[in-house]
């Protein structure tokens, strides 16, 4: 097997001086010797990463990549406990995660490989066409309890959210609630469960990665309403608008991460570089996610991960 290298990858050597490079430890070498990569974490990223892994294994049949979901926080736990080689995470490590990682001699090293627009979803029959960020906050925090308060029908609001393993749940809470979700929130394990619940509930509101609302042709599947969101006195933007997501005008936009421990070994490094190629980023787009913008590419370059194969 041939691994593609670029001069900028020499920057990884500098990273080693500041991080604990464990690829020579028995735990890390175990995966490399067996030519197996274990990936665990974000449910938002799961289907996209599984497709990326399948495409990579077609090119490198001697490599096996095992992809599991469970939520970003479960992936973080697994990386800290040396149970996975790559952690899929829809948010950055928190201070408490970094402290536990340090105590376990783990140096989490993040790579941005795609961009997500989080969609606020409602039932098609609700007949409210857009929401302000302030209204989203009031709805998710339980302050607004009936849709008639926003000019809609006399229907109670029911909030569907993710459980504590979810990075998306953490993201929405930090952005809109600043505290714990109200006790009335229906906590679910997966994005699919939220979508199906809101489809069945006219008063339902939830949140999912926009990629979960895209069909096999790359178009919105039409089963649910992805709410255009606006800041007061500004235009509303949809999570389906690529230009608005890339520019940040759609405010619920976030980078998606893969974390490795310190400096990755050759096999893991080559897979991550594959995800940044045109073929890899085309898969990202097919699943309703977005390729990296210039700033995010520059962040990866500074880590020694070039996009020279694009």
PyMOL commands that set and color helices and strands:
alter all, ss='L'
color gray80, all
select helices_A, chain A and resi 7-16+26-33+43-59+72-80+95-103+124-126+133-140+147-150+167-177+191-200+210-213+242-247+266-275+278-286+294-302
alter helices_A, ss='H'
color red, helices_A
select strands_A, chain A and resi 36-41+64-70+86-89+108-122+130-132+158-162+186-188+204-209+225-226+228-230+253-261
alter strands_A, ss='S'
color yellow, strands_A
deselect
rebuild
show_as cartoon
